[in-house]
Amino acid sequence: MIVIPVKDGENIERALKRFKRKIEKTGVVKELRNRQAFEKPSITRRTEIKKAIYIEDLQRSEE
């Protein structure tokens, strides 16, 4: 359970922003999206390889 202490006089939007950031770091929303539909392991591997190639190309272009 995530607890966000709200300080006296703190804006509610700011506290909500901190809450959203904490939720994002835990990866709960990402996990829910992944579980909505089954993905074959071969497709998962393929997307990971594509992502790795993309990141590698970005790093090479920086140099």
Secondary structure as UniProt FT lines:
FT   TURN            8..9
FT   HELIX           12..26
FT   HELIX           28..35
FT   HELIX           41..62
//
